[in-house]
């Protein structure tokens, strides 16, 4: 049950890896919250607004209200 150099090095390695893992998790969460809050520095972030949809009686797809035709011959929505 004595201490050997291998056991001490192994314990230090495990402690170091756990410390790095928690640092990586913290950084990942910080980056996600920045992206969610719009502070990530990306200029390509599009602001999407929710839109009401209706189901097309022909193709059964949900399309935004006021959207154009789905391309089917008997589509009830006008071509846009």
Gaussian input, Z-matrix of N, CA and C with variables (Angstrom, degrees):
# hf/3-21g

backbone

0 1
 N
 C     1     B1
 C     2     B2     1     A1
 N     3     B3     2     A2     1     D1
 C     4     B4     3     A3     2     D2
 C     5     B5     4     A4     3     D3
 N     6     B6     5     A5     4     D4
 C     7     B7     6     A6     5     D5
 C     8     B8     7     A7     6     D6
 N     9     B9     8     A8     7     D7
 C    10    B10     9     A9     8     D8
 C    11    B11    10    A10     9     D9
 N    12    B12    11    A11    10    D10
 C    13    B13    12    A12    11    D11
 C    14    B14    13    A13    12    D12
 N    15    B15    14    A14    13    D13
 C    16    B16    15    A15    14    D14
 C    17    B17    16    A16    15    D15
 N    18    B18    17    A17    16    D16
 C    19    B19    18    A18    17    D17
 C    20    B20    19    A19    18    D18
 N    21    B21    20    A20    19    D19
 C    22    B22    21    A21    20    D20
 C    23    B23    22    A22    21    D21
 N    24    B24    23    A23    22    D22
 C    25    B25    24    A24    23    D23
 C    26    B26    25    A25    24    D24
 N    27    B27    26    A26    25    D25
 C    28    B28    27    A27    26    D26
 C    29    B29    28    A28    27    D27
 N    30    B30    29    A29    28    D28
 C    31    B31    30    A30    29    D29
 C    32    B32    31    A31    30    D30
 N    33    B33    32    A32    31    D31
 C    34    B34    33    A33    32    D32
 C    35    B35    34    A34    33    D33
 N    36    B36    35    A35    34    D34
 C    37    B37    36    A36    35    D35
 C    38    B38    37    A37    36    D36
 N    39    B39    38    A38    37    D37
 C    40    B40    39    A39    38    D38
 C    41    B41    40    A40    39    D39
 N    42    B42    41    A41    40    D40
 C    43    B43    42    A42    41    D41
 C    44    B44    43    A43    42    D42
 N    45    B45    44    A44    43    D43
 C    46    B46    45    A45    44    D44
 C    47    B47    46    A46    45    D45
 N    48    B48    47    A47    46    D46
 C    49    B49    48    A48    47    D47
 C    50    B50    49    A49    48    D48
 N    51    B51    50    A50    49    D49
 C    52    B52    51    A51    50    D50
 C    53    B53    52    A52    51    D51
 N    54    B54    53    A53    52    D52
 C    55    B55    54    A54    53    D53
 C    56    B56    55    A55    54    D54
 N    57    B57    56    A56    55    D55
 C    58    B58    57    A57    56    D56
 C    59    B59    58    A58    57    D57
 N    60    B60    59    A59    58    D58
 C    61    B61    60    A60    59    D59
 C    62    B62    61    A61    60    D60
 N    63    B63    62    A62    61    D61
 C    64    B64    63    A63    62    D62
 C    65    B65    64    A64    63    D63
 N    66    B66    65    A65    64    D64
 C    67    B67    66    A66    65    D65
 C    68    B68    67    A67    66    D66
 N    69    B69    68    A68    67    D67
 C    70    B70    69    A69    68    D68
 C    71    B71    70    A70    69    D69
 N    72    B72    71    A71    70    D70
 C    73    B73    72    A72    71    D71
 C    74    B74    73    A73    72    D72
 N    75    B75    74    A74    73    D73
 C    76    B76    75    A75    74    D74
 C    77    B77    76    A76    75    D75
 N    78    B78    77    A77    76    D76
 C    79    B79    78    A78    77    D77
 C    80    B80    79    A79    78    D78
 N    81    B81    80    A80    79    D79
 C    82    B82    81    A81    80    D80
 C    83    B83    82    A82    81    D81
 N    84    B84    83    A83    82    D82
 C    85    B85    84    A84    83    D83
 C    86    B86    85    A85    84    D84
 N    87    B87    86    A86    85    D85
 C    88    B88    87    A87    86    D86
 C    89    B89    88    A88    87    D87
 N    90    B90    89    A89    88    D88
 C    91    B91    90    A90    89    D89
 C    92    B92    91    A91    90    D90
 N    93    B93    92    A92    91    D91
 C    94    B94    93    A93    92    D92
 C    95    B95    94    A94    93    D93
 N    96    B96    95    A95    94    D94
 C    97    B97    96    A96    95    D95
 C    98    B98    97    A97    96    D96
 N    99    B99    98    A98    97    D97
 C   100   B100    99    A99    98    D98
 C   101   B101   100   A100    99    D99
 N   102   B102   101   A101   100   D100
 C   103   B103   102   A102   101   D101
 C   104   B104   103   A103   102   D102
 N   105   B105   104   A104   103   D103
 C   106   B106   105   A105   104   D104
 C   107   B107   106   A106   105   D105
 N   108   B108   107   A107   106   D106
 C   109   B109   108   A108   107   D107
 C   110   B110   109   A109   108   D108
 N   111   B111   110   A110   109   D109
 C   112   B112   111   A111   110   D110
 C   113   B113   112   A112   111   D111
 N   114   B114   113   A113   112   D112
 C   115   B115   114   A114   113   D113
 C   116   B116   115   A115   114   D114
 N   117   B117   116   A116   115   D115
 C   118   B118   117   A117   116   D116
 C   119   B119   118   A118   117   D117
 N   120   B120   119   A119   118   D118
 C   121   B121   120   A120   119   D119
 C   122   B122   121   A121   120   D120
 N   123   B123   122   A122   121   D121
 C   124   B124   123   A123   122   D122
 C   125   B125   124   A124   123   D123
 N   126   B126   125   A125   124   D124
 C   127   B127   126   A126   125   D125
 C   128   B128   127   A127   126   D126
 N   129   B129   128   A128   127   D127
 C   130   B130   129   A129   128   D128
 C   131   B131   130   A130   129   D129
 N   132   B132   131   A131   130   D130
 C   133   B133   132   A132   131   D131
 C   134   B134   133   A133   132   D132
 N   135   B135   134   A134   133   D133
 C   136   B136   135   A135   134   D134
 C   137   B137   136   A136   135   D135
 N   138   B138   137   A137   136   D136
 C   139   B139   138   A138   137   D137
 C   140   B140   139   A139   138   D138
 N   141   B141   140   A140   139   D139
 C   142   B142   141   A141   140   D140
 C   143   B143   142   A142   141   D141
 N   144   B144   143   A143   142   D142
 C   145   B145   144   A144   143   D143
 C   146   B146   145   A145   144   D144
 N   147   B147   146   A146   145   D145
 C   148   B148   147   A147   146   D146
 C   149   B149   148   A148   147   D147
 N   150   B150   149   A149   148   D148
 C   151   B151   150   A150   149   D149
 C   152   B152   151   A151   150   D150
 N   153   B153   152   A152   151   D151
 C   154   B154   153   A153   152   D152
 C   155   B155   154   A154   153   D153
 N   156   B156   155   A155   154   D154
 C   157   B157   156   A156   155   D155
 C   158   B158   157   A157   156   D156
 N   159   B159   158   A158   157   D157
 C   160   B160   159   A159   158   D158
 C   161   B161   160   A160   159   D159
 N   162   B162   161   A161   160   D160
 C   163   B163   162   A162   161   D161
 C   164   B164   163   A163   162   D162
 N   165   B165   164   A164   163   D163
 C   166   B166   165   A165   164   D164
 C   167   B167   166   A166   165   D165
 N   168   B168   167   A167   166   D166
 C   169   B169   168   A168   167   D167
 C   170   B170   169   A169   168   D168
 N   171   B171   170   A170   169   D169
 C   172   B172   171   A171   170   D170
 C   173   B173   172   A172   171   D171
 N   174   B174   173   A173   172   D172
 C   175   B175   174   A174   173   D173
 C   176   B176   175   A175   174   D174
 N   177   B177   176   A176   175   D175
 C   178   B178   177   A177   176   D176
 C   179   B179   178   A178   177   D177
 N   180   B180   179   A179   178   D178
 C   181   B181   180   A180   179   D179
 C   182   B182   181   A181   180   D180
 N   183   B183   182   A182   181   D181
 C   184   B184   183   A183   182   D182
 C   185   B185   184   A184   183   D183
 N   186   B186   185   A185   184   D184
 C   187   B187   186   A186   185   D185
 C   188   B188   187   A187   186   D186
 N   189   B189   188   A188   187   D187
 C   190   B190   189   A189   188   D188
 C   191   B191   190   A190   189   D189
 N   192   B192   191   A191   190   D190
 C   193   B193   192   A192   191   D191
 C   194   B194   193   A193   192   D192
 N   195   B195   194   A194   193   D193
 C   196   B196   195   A195   194   D194
 C   197   B197   196   A196   195   D195
 N   198   B198   197   A197   196   D196
 C   199   B199   198   A198   197   D197
 C   200   B200   199   A199   198   D198
 N   201   B201   200   A200   199   D199
 C   202   B202   201   A201   200   D200
 C   203   B203   202   A202   201   D201
 N   204   B204   203   A203   202   D202
 C   205   B205   204   A204   203   D203
 C   206   B206   205   A205   204   D204
 N   207   B207   206   A206   205   D205
 C   208   B208   207   A207   206   D206
 C   209   B209   208   A208   207   D207
 N   210   B210   209   A209   208   D208
 C   211   B211   210   A210   209   D209
 C   212   B212   211   A211   210   D210
 N   213   B213   212   A212   211   D211
 C   214   B214   213   A213   212   D212
 C   215   B215   214   A214   213   D213
 N   216   B216   215   A215   214   D214
 C   217   B217   216   A216   215   D215
 C   218   B218   217   A217   216   D216
 N   219   B219   218   A218   217   D217
 C   220   B220   219   A219   218   D218
 C   221   B221   220   A220   219   D219
 N   222   B222   221   A221   220   D220
 C   223   B223   222   A222   221   D221
 C   224   B224   223   A223   222   D222
 N   225   B225   224   A224   223   D223
 C   226   B226   225   A225   224   D224
 C   227   B227   226   A226   225   D225
 N   228   B228   227   A227   226   D226
 C   229   B229   228   A228   227   D227
 C   230   B230   229   A229   228   D228
 N   231   B231   230   A230   229   D229
 C   232   B232   231   A231   230   D230
 C   233   B233   232   A232   231   D231
 N   234   B234   233   A233   232   D232
 C   235   B235   234   A234   233   D233
 C   236   B236   235   A235   234   D234
 N   237   B237   236   A236   235   D235
 C   238   B238   237   A237   236   D236
 C   239   B239   238   A238   237   D237

   B1=1.4557
   B2=1.5243
   B3=1.2834
   B4=1.4472
   B5=1.5192
   B6=1.2923
   B7=1.4515
   B8=1.5190
   B9=1.3035
   B10=1.4552
   B11=1.5249
   B12=1.3012
   B13=1.4582
   B14=1.5246
   B15=1.3210
   B16=1.4691
   B17=1.5294
   B18=1.3353
   B19=1.4642
   B20=1.5319
   B21=1.3091
   B22=1.4690
   B23=1.5174
   B24=1.3359
   B25=1.4725
   B26=1.5219
   B27=1.3223
   B28=1.4567
   B29=1.5297
   B30=1.3222
   B31=1.4654
   B32=1.5249
   B33=1.3212
   B34=1.4675
   B35=1.5262
   B36=1.3255
   B37=1.4596
   B38=1.5297
   B39=1.3179
   B40=1.4697
   B41=1.5287
   B42=1.3181
   B43=1.4676
   B44=1.5311
   B45=1.3218
   B46=1.4617
   B47=1.5292
   B48=1.3412
   B49=1.4652
   B50=1.5325
   B51=1.3160
   B52=1.4660
   B53=1.5233
   B54=1.3234
   B55=1.4672
   B56=1.5279
   B57=1.3368
   B58=1.4698
   B59=1.5294
   B60=1.3221
   B61=1.4596
   B62=1.5184
   B63=1.3204
   B64=1.4558
   B65=1.5295
   B66=1.3243
   B67=1.4604
   B68=1.5119
   B69=1.3354
   B70=1.4621
   B71=1.5255
   B72=1.3362
   B73=1.4656
   B74=1.5292
   B75=1.3266
   B76=1.4658
   B77=1.5308
   B78=1.3308
   B79=1.4553
   B80=1.5231
   B81=1.3231
   B82=1.4583
   B83=1.5277
   B84=1.3154
   B85=1.4692
   B86=1.5185
   B87=1.3271
   B88=1.4584
   B89=1.5240
   B90=1.3197
   B91=1.4620
   B92=1.5211
   B93=1.3337
   B94=1.4605
   B95=1.5214
   B96=1.3184
   B97=1.4616
   B98=1.5238
   B99=1.3281
   B100=1.4665
   B101=1.5182
   B102=1.3353
   B103=1.4655
   B104=1.5216
   B105=1.3424
   B106=1.4660
   B107=1.5309
   B108=1.3180
   B109=1.4616
   B110=1.5194
   B111=1.3200
   B112=1.4565
   B113=1.5128
   B114=1.3215
   B115=1.4522
   B116=1.5219
   B117=1.3106
   B118=1.4513
   B119=1.5056
   B120=1.3138
   B121=1.4438
   B122=1.5175
   B123=1.2950
   B124=1.4534
   B125=1.5240
   B126=1.3168
   B127=1.4582
   B128=1.5191
   B129=1.3293
   B130=1.4535
   B131=1.5199
   B132=1.2985
   B133=1.4586
   B134=1.5236
   B135=1.3028
   B136=1.4552
   B137=1.5268
   B138=1.3025
   B139=1.4478
   B140=1.5212
   B141=1.2961
   B142=1.4577
   B143=1.5152
   B144=1.2962
   B145=1.4495
   B146=1.5258
   B147=1.3083
   B148=1.4599
   B149=1.5263
   B150=1.3183
   B151=1.4600
   B152=1.5199
   B153=1.3184
   B154=1.4557
   B155=1.5240
   B156=1.3224
   B157=1.4570
   B158=1.5226
   B159=1.3188
   B160=1.4581
   B161=1.5220
   B162=1.3255
   B163=1.4543
   B164=1.5232
   B165=1.3199
   B166=1.4606
   B167=1.5240
   B168=1.3190
   B169=1.4621
   B170=1.5256
   B171=1.3231
   B172=1.4570
   B173=1.5217
   B174=1.3380
   B175=1.4647
   B176=1.5254
   B177=1.3291
   B178=1.4648
   B179=1.5319
   B180=1.3158
   B181=1.4639
   B182=1.5201
   B183=1.3234
   B184=1.4530
   B185=1.5243
   B186=1.3386
   B187=1.4594
   B188=1.5244
   B189=1.3447
   B190=1.4557
   B191=1.5237
   B192=1.3207
   B193=1.4607
   B194=1.5253
   B195=1.3083
   B196=1.4537
   B197=1.5155
   B198=1.3355
   B199=1.4653
   B200=1.5190
   B201=1.3001
   B202=1.4515
   B203=1.5091
   B204=1.2977
   B205=1.4497
   B206=1.5235
   B207=1.3360
   B208=1.4631
   B209=1.5188
   B210=1.3227
   B211=1.4541
   B212=1.5064
   B213=1.3240
   B214=1.4721
   B215=1.5213
   B216=1.3239
   B217=1.4646
   B218=1.5245
   B219=1.3240
   B220=1.4558
   B221=1.5272
   B222=1.3115
   B223=1.4694
   B224=1.5219
   B225=1.3425
   B226=1.4622
   B227=1.5231
   B228=1.3299
   B229=1.4698
   B230=1.5326
   B231=1.3179
   B232=1.4688
   B233=1.5308
   B234=1.3212
   B235=1.4586
   B236=1.5155
   B237=1.3099
   B238=1.4647
   B239=1.5062
   A1=110.74
   A2=117.03
   A3=119.46
   A4=112.20
   A5=114.39
   A6=120.25
   A7=109.18
   A8=115.92
   A9=119.68
   A10=107.89
   A11=116.31
   A12=121.06
   A13=110.43
   A14=118.06
   A15=121.73
   A16=110.96
   A17=117.19
   A18=120.53
   A19=110.69
   A20=117.16
   A21=120.60
   A22=110.58
   A23=117.14
   A24=120.49
   A25=110.27
   A26=117.99
   A27=121.54
   A28=110.99
   A29=117.43
   A30=121.46
   A31=111.01
   A32=116.97
   A33=120.20
   A34=111.14
   A35=116.96
   A36=120.71
   A37=111.03
   A38=117.65
   A39=121.44
   A40=110.01
   A41=117.40
   A42=121.01
   A43=109.63
   A44=117.63
   A45=121.53
   A46=111.20
   A47=117.17
   A48=120.32
   A49=111.68
   A50=117.55
   A51=120.76
   A52=110.11
   A53=116.89
   A54=121.37
   A55=110.85
   A56=117.02
   A57=121.07
   A58=111.03
   A59=117.26
   A60=121.04
   A61=110.86
   A62=118.04
   A63=120.59
   A64=111.19
   A65=117.43
   A66=120.49
   A67=111.59
   A68=116.47
   A69=120.76
   A70=110.54
   A71=117.68
   A72=121.35
   A73=110.06
   A74=117.02
   A75=120.79
   A76=110.93
   A77=117.36
   A78=121.10
   A79=111.06
   A80=116.92
   A81=121.16
   A82=110.62
   A83=117.56
   A84=120.86
   A85=111.42
   A86=116.92
   A87=120.86
   A88=110.80
   A89=116.86
   A90=120.78
   A91=111.64
   A92=117.31
   A93=120.32
   A94=111.03
   A95=117.65
   A96=119.54
   A97=110.66
   A98=117.68
   A99=119.82
   A100=110.90
   A101=116.21
   A102=119.34
   A103=110.75
   A104=115.78
   A105=119.84
   A106=110.82
   A107=117.41
   A108=121.65
   A109=113.03
   A110=117.38
   A111=120.66
   A112=113.42
   A113=118.12
   A114=121.16
   A115=111.78
   A116=117.56
   A117=121.17
   A118=114.65
   A119=118.59
   A120=121.18
   A121=113.41
   A122=118.28
   A123=120.75
   A124=109.67
   A125=115.60
   A126=120.38
   A127=111.55
   A128=116.91
   A129=120.72
   A130=112.29
   A131=117.85
   A132=121.59
   A133=109.56
   A134=115.78
   A135=120.72
   A136=108.90
   A137=116.52
   A138=121.20
   A139=107.67
   A140=116.26
   A141=121.46
   A142=109.41
   A143=115.65
   A144=122.13
   A145=108.67
   A146=118.34
   A147=119.63
   A148=110.30
   A149=115.37
   A150=120.55
   A151=109.06
   A152=115.97
   A153=120.87
   A154=108.59
   A155=115.73
   A156=120.63
   A157=110.76
   A158=114.81
   A159=122.28
   A160=107.73
   A161=116.72
   A162=119.99
   A163=109.72
   A164=115.36
   A165=121.30
   A166=108.27
   A167=116.62
   A168=120.08
   A169=112.38
   A170=117.45
   A171=120.88
   A172=111.73
   A173=116.97
   A174=119.95
   A175=112.54
   A176=118.00
   A177=124.57
   A178=113.71
   A179=117.96
   A180=121.48
   A181=108.93
   A182=116.37
   A183=120.51
   A184=108.56
   A185=115.57
   A186=120.97
   A187=108.47
   A188=117.18
   A189=119.74
   A190=110.85
   A191=115.33
   A192=119.76
   A193=108.03
   A194=115.96
   A195=121.03
   A196=113.28
   A197=117.12
   A198=119.70
   A199=109.75
   A200=115.52
   A201=120.67
   A202=112.57
   A203=114.70
   A204=123.01
   A205=111.57
   A206=115.22
   A207=120.58
   A208=111.29
   A209=117.77
   A210=121.56
   A211=113.15
   A212=117.60
   A213=120.59
   A214=108.85
   A215=117.01
   A216=121.69
   A217=112.13
   A218=117.43
   A219=120.55
   A220=112.40
   A221=117.55
   A222=122.37
   A223=109.43
   A224=118.29
   A225=120.88
   A226=113.28
   A227=118.59
   A228=120.87
   A229=109.79
   A230=116.70
   A231=119.69
   A232=111.01
   A233=115.85
   A234=120.77
   A235=109.38
   A236=116.14
   A237=118.00
   A238=110.45
   D1=13.08
   D2=-177.52
   D3=-75.94
   D4=166.01
   D5=176.88
   D6=-82.97
   D7=131.48
   D8=173.94
   D9=-120.52
   D10=161.76
   D11=-179.44
   D12=-60.78
   D13=-37.88
   D14=-179.78
   D15=-64.01
   D16=-41.47
   D17=-179.80
   D18=-66.62
   D19=-40.19
   D20=179.64
   D21=-66.07
   D22=-44.89
   D23=179.06
   D24=-63.89
   D25=-42.74
   D26=178.97
   D27=-60.99
   D28=-44.46
   D29=179.33
   D30=-63.16
   D31=-43.42
   D32=178.17
   D33=-64.15
   D34=-38.33
   D35=178.30
   D36=-64.54
   D37=-43.22
   D38=179.01
   D39=-63.53
   D40=-44.30
   D41=179.43
   D42=-61.94
   D43=-43.27
   D44=179.34
   D45=-62.38
   D46=-45.08
   D47=-179.09
   D48=-64.83
   D49=-40.11
   D50=177.62
   D51=-65.07
   D52=-42.00
   D53=177.75
   D54=-60.29
   D55=-44.40
   D56=178.97
   D57=-66.32
   D58=-37.37
   D59=178.65
   D60=-62.62
   D61=-45.58
   D62=178.86
   D63=-65.51
   D64=-36.02
   D65=176.08
   D66=-64.33
   D67=-41.12
   D68=178.80
   D69=-65.31
   D70=-41.99
   D71=179.15
   D72=-63.31
   D73=-44.04
   D74=179.43
   D75=-61.64
   D76=-43.59
   D77=179.94
   D78=-66.06
   D79=-39.09
   D80=179.12
   D81=-63.58
   D82=-43.55
   D83=178.13
   D84=-65.20
   D85=-38.12
   D86=178.12
   D87=-64.00
   D88=-43.18
   D89=178.09
   D90=-64.19
   D91=-39.93
   D92=178.76
   D93=-64.68
   D94=-41.94
   D95=-179.21
   D96=-68.81
   D97=-34.23
   D98=176.00
   D99=-64.66
   D100=-42.98
   D101=179.01
   D102=-64.46
   D103=-40.33
   D104=-178.66
   D105=-67.08
   D106=-35.94
   D107=-179.40
   D108=-85.05
   D109=-2.82
   D110=179.47
   D111=80.66
   D112=19.88
   D113=-178.98
   D114=-106.04
   D115=12.32
   D116=-174.94
   D117=-75.97
   D118=-7.65
   D119=178.55
   D120=86.72
   D121=1.86
   D122=-179.60
   D123=-86.66
   D124=125.24
   D125=178.67
   D126=-86.79
   D127=-1.86
   D128=-176.46
   D129=-95.00
   D130=11.14
   D131=-178.72
   D132=-75.07
   D133=121.01
   D134=179.13
   D135=-97.59
   D136=138.55
   D137=176.72
   D138=-91.06
   D139=114.14
   D140=-178.90
   D141=-102.60
   D142=131.04
   D143=177.61
   D144=-102.89
   D145=140.86
   D146=177.04
   D147=-67.24
   D148=144.55
   D149=-179.36
   D150=-129.88
   D151=146.00
   D152=176.10
   D153=-74.55
   D154=142.99
   D155=-179.49
   D156=-126.72
   D157=159.27
   D158=174.17
   D159=-131.43
   D160=154.28
   D161=179.33
   D162=-88.18
   D163=128.04
   D164=177.47
   D165=-68.99
   D166=130.82
   D167=-177.99
   D168=-73.43
   D169=-14.73
   D170=-178.97
   D171=-92.61
   D172=-57.68
   D173=-174.38
   D174=-98.23
   D175=-4.75
   D176=177.59
   D177=65.28
   D178=12.00
   D179=176.43
   D180=-85.32
   D181=150.00
   D182=175.77
   D183=-88.44
   D184=123.68
   D185=-177.24
   D186=-123.09
   D187=151.31
   D188=177.04
   D189=-61.98
   D190=145.26
   D191=177.74
   D192=-62.47
   D193=130.11
   D194=-179.25
   D195=90.68
   D196=2.54
   D197=178.75
   D198=-72.64
   D199=161.19
   D200=-179.73
   D201=-80.17
   D202=-170.77
   D203=-177.46
   D204=-65.01
   D205=147.98
   D206=176.80
   D207=-84.41
   D208=-7.10
   D209=178.50
   D210=101.89
   D211=-11.84
   D212=176.94
   D213=-69.79
   D214=149.85
   D215=-176.75
   D216=-62.06
   D217=-37.40
   D218=-177.02
   D219=-106.47
   D220=31.07
   D221=179.63
   D222=-66.36
   D223=132.09
   D224=-178.21
   D225=-76.76
   D226=-8.05
   D227=-177.56
   D228=-98.40
   D229=140.55
   D230=-177.86
   D231=-69.73
   D232=155.66
   D233=174.68
   D234=-65.99
   D235=140.14
   D236=-179.80
   D237=-108.37

